[in-house]
Amino acid sequence: MYDHLQKHGSVQISWNVRPVAFQVGVDSKDDPEAYPIRVTLEDNHTGVQEVIRVYRGFDRVNLGYVKLLIKAREMVHPGQPDTLLGVMNMVPKTNFPGIRKVFVVHSAVGTVTGVPREGRLVRFCISMAGGNRHTALDAKDVTAESIIDAAREILAPHTLEAGHISWWSAYCVGQRAAEEFFRHDRIFLAGDAVHTHSPKAGQGMNTSIQDGYNIGWKLR
């Protein structure tokens, strides 16, 4: 895509720049022919700043537009920590009857989901906080054994042992949304810039695609 854009010269792509100031011309924001938005960009290497006019802009959450425009808030209850998940592809040895179907098991000690994969593999996604497990466990401290132990505890009284493990990982999920997605009917944010989700089931990708479709037909 980058090569195509460069070849046809339709846009100019700049790397290693970040927004440091944002200004909206309130007097001209209702004029459909005006460009009321001014952004000051700073080169991360040289420190040189440049003021540009913005027609359309899309941003990842960590680049700073949200901090300049919209104050984000947590979707979760106040004081509730991010969710720590353990994910594993393995061939399970279990007497759980629904192991070859998509399943979700909620218990007093957590939640485990399972999705059958190729061969005899099953993708397990396990909440790592709850029950006898440490609620402040850090992702870097999670091991394959602790993921299996957590799944076993949630699935009890059914038994669970790991056969072949092809892959596993652990990560924190912070589900958040901004208080608003637009300002002055001129500034619109989409995707991870205004809402973050668990990666399970492609939630972030699917909602971002919907955001793009929603703003796309309005800009045509």
C-alpha positions as CSV (number, residue, x, y, z in Angstrom):
1,M,0.0,0.0,0.0
2,Y,2.8,2.4,0.9
3,D,4.5,1.8,-2.5
4,H,1.2,2.4,-4.3
5,L,0.6,5.7,-2.5
6,Q,4.2,6.8,-3.3
7,K,3.9,5.8,-6.9
8,H,0.7,7.8,-7.5
9,G,1.6,10.7,-5.2
10,S,-1.8,10.9,-3.7
11,V,-0.6,11.5,-0.2
12,Q,2.6,12.3,1.6
13,I,3.7,10.0,4.4
14,S,5.9,11.2,7.2
15,W,7.5,9.0,9.8
16,N,8.5,9.6,13.4
17,V,6.4,12.7,14.0
18,R,3.9,13.3,16.8
19,P,1.2,15.9,17.4
20,V,2.1,18.5,20.1
21,A,-0.6,21.1,19.6
22,F,-4.1,21.2,18.2
23,Q,-6.3,24.2,17.2
24,V,-9.8,24.5,15.8
25,G,-10.9,27.7,14.1
26,V,-14.3,28.0,15.8
27,D,-15.3,30.9,13.5
28,S,-14.8,28.8,10.4
29,K,-15.7,25.3,11.6
30,D,-19.2,25.5,10.1
31,D,-17.9,26.5,6.7
32,P,-17.9,23.4,4.4
33,E,-15.2,24.9,2.2
34,A,-12.9,25.8,5.1
35,Y,-10.0,23.9,6.7
36,P,-10.4,25.0,10.3
37,I,-8.2,22.4,11.9
38,R,-4.5,23.1,12.5
39,V,-2.1,20.6,13.9
40,T,1.5,21.2,15.1
41,L,3.7,18.2,14.4
42,E,7.1,17.7,15.8
43,D,9.8,15.5,14.3
44,N,11.0,13.1,17.0
45,H,14.6,13.2,15.7
46,T,15.2,16.9,14.9
47,G,12.6,18.6,17.1
48,V,11.5,20.7,14.1
49,Q,7.9,21.7,14.3
50,E,5.5,22.2,11.4
51,V,1.9,23.4,11.3
52,I,-0.4,21.6,8.9
53,R,-4.0,21.8,7.8
54,V,-5.9,18.6,8.3
55,Y,-8.7,17.3,6.0
56,R,-8.9,13.7,7.3
57,G,-6.8,12.1,10.0
58,F,-6.7,8.7,11.5
59,D,-4.6,7.9,14.5
60,R,-3.6,5.0,16.8
61,V,-4.3,5.5,20.5
62,N,-0.7,6.0,21.5
63,L,0.2,8.8,19.2
64,G,-1.4,11.6,21.2
65,Y,-4.5,12.9,19.4
66,V,-6.8,11.5,22.1
67,K,-4.8,13.3,24.8
68,L,-5.1,16.5,22.9
69,L,-8.8,16.2,22.1
70,I,-10.8,13.8,24.2
71,K,-10.4,12.6,27.7
72,A,-10.6,8.9,27.9
73,R,-12.3,7.0,30.7
74,E,-12.4,3.3,31.7
75,M,-15.3,1.2,30.7
76,V,-14.8,-1.1,33.6
77,H,-16.0,-0.4,37.1
78,P,-13.9,2.1,39.1
79,G,-11.0,0.4,40.7
80,Q,-11.3,-2.8,38.7
81,P,-8.0,-3.9,37.3
82,D,-7.2,-4.8,33.7
83,T,-8.0,-8.4,32.9
84,L,-5.1,-10.8,32.7
85,L,-5.7,-13.6,30.2
86,G,-3.7,-16.8,29.5
87,V,-4.1,-18.2,26.0
88,M,-2.9,-21.7,24.9
89,N,-3.2,-24.0,21.9
90,M,-3.0,-27.5,23.1
91,V,-4.2,-31.1,22.6
92,P,-6.2,-31.6,25.9
93,K,-6.7,-34.8,27.7
94,T,-10.0,-34.3,29.5
95,N,-13.4,-35.8,30.3
96,F,-15.1,-32.5,29.6
97,P,-18.0,-33.5,27.2
98,G,-18.0,-30.4,25.0
99,I,-14.2,-30.2,24.3
100,R,-14.7,-30.5,20.5
101,K,-17.3,-27.7,20.4
102,V,-17.0,-23.9,21.0
103,F,-17.6,-23.5,24.7
104,V,-17.6,-20.9,27.5
105,V,-17.5,-22.0,31.1
106,H,-18.2,-19.5,33.9
107,S,-17.5,-20.5,37.5
108,A,-16.9,-18.8,40.8
109,V,-13.2,-18.9,40.2
110,G,-13.1,-17.6,36.6
111,T,-14.0,-18.1,33.0
112,V,-12.5,-20.3,30.3
113,T,-13.4,-20.4,26.6
114,G,-12.5,-23.1,24.1
115,V,-12.4,-23.1,20.3
116,P,-11.6,-26.4,18.4
117,R,-8.7,-25.9,15.9
118,E,-6.9,-28.0,13.3
119,G,-6.1,-31.6,14.2
120,R,-6.9,-32.2,17.9
121,L,-5.8,-28.8,19.1
122,V,-8.1,-26.6,21.1
123,R,-7.5,-22.8,21.7
124,F,-8.1,-22.1,25.4
125,C,-8.5,-18.6,26.8
126,I,-8.5,-18.4,30.5
127,S,-9.0,-15.6,33.1
128,M,-5.9,-15.7,35.3
129,A,-7.2,-13.9,38.3
130,G,-9.7,-15.5,40.7
131,G,-10.1,-18.4,43.0
132,N,-6.8,-19.5,44.6
133,R,-4.8,-17.6,42.1
134,H,-3.1,-14.3,42.8
135,T,-5.3,-11.4,41.6
136,A,-2.2,-9.2,41.1
137,L,-0.4,-11.7,38.9
138,D,1.8,-10.1,36.2
139,A,1.7,-11.3,32.6
140,K,5.5,-11.9,32.7
141,D,5.0,-14.3,35.7
142,V,2.5,-16.5,33.9
143,T,3.7,-19.9,32.8
144,A,2.2,-22.7,30.7
145,E,1.7,-24.7,33.9
146,S,-0.2,-21.9,35.6
147,I,-2.5,-21.5,32.6
148,I,-3.3,-25.2,32.7
149,D,-3.8,-25.1,36.4
150,A,-6.2,-22.2,36.0
151,A,-8.2,-24.0,33.3
152,R,-8.3,-27.1,35.4
153,E,-9.6,-25.2,38.4
154,I,-12.4,-23.6,36.4
155,L,-13.4,-26.8,34.7
156,A,-13.6,-28.9,37.9
157,P,-14.9,-31.4,38.6
158,H,-13.9,-32.4,35.1
159,T,-10.3,-33.4,34.7
160,L,-7.8,-31.7,32.4
161,E,-4.3,-32.5,31.4
162,A,-2.1,-31.1,28.6
163,G,-0.9,-33.2,25.7
164,H,1.0,-31.4,23.0
165,I,1.2,-27.6,23.5
166,S,1.8,-25.8,20.2
167,W,1.7,-22.2,21.5
168,W,0.8,-20.2,24.6
169,S,0.9,-16.5,25.7
170,A,-0.4,-14.2,28.4
171,Y,-1.4,-10.6,28.2
172,C,-3.5,-7.9,29.9
173,V,-6.7,-6.6,28.4
174,G,-7.8,-3.1,29.3
175,Q,-11.3,-2.4,27.9
176,R,-11.9,1.3,27.7
177,A,-13.8,3.9,25.7
178,A,-13.6,7.7,25.2
179,E,-16.4,9.8,26.6
180,E,-17.1,11.1,23.1
181,F,-15.9,10.3,19.6
182,F,-16.1,13.7,18.0
183,R,-15.7,17.4,18.6
184,H,-17.2,20.4,16.7
185,D,-18.6,18.1,14.1
186,R,-15.2,18.4,12.5
187,I,-13.0,15.9,14.5
188,F,-13.8,12.3,14.4
189,L,-11.9,9.5,16.0
190,A,-12.2,5.8,15.3
191,G,-10.9,2.4,16.2
192,D,-8.3,2.0,18.9
193,A,-8.0,5.7,19.3
194,V,-11.3,5.8,21.2
195,H,-12.1,2.2,22.3
196,T,-10.0,-0.8,23.1
197,H,-11.2,-4.4,23.5
198,S,-10.2,-7.9,24.2
199,P,-8.6,-9.4,21.1
200,K,-10.8,-12.4,21.5
201,A,-13.1,-13.0,18.4
202,G,-11.5,-10.1,16.6
203,Q,-13.5,-7.6,18.6
204,G,-11.1,-4.7,18.1
205,M,-10.8,-5.3,14.4
206,N,-14.5,-5.7,13.8
207,T,-15.5,-2.6,15.7
208,S,-12.8,-0.6,14.0
209,I,-14.0,-1.8,10.5
210,Q,-17.5,-0.7,11.5
211,D,-16.1,2.7,12.6
212,G,-14.4,3.1,9.2
213,Y,-17.5,2.2,7.3
214,N,-19.6,4.5,9.4
215,I,-17.4,7.6,8.8
216,G,-16.6,6.5,5.3
217,W,-20.0,6.9,3.8
218,K,-20.4,10.3,5.6
219,L,-17.2,11.6,4.0
220,R,-18.1,10.6,0.4
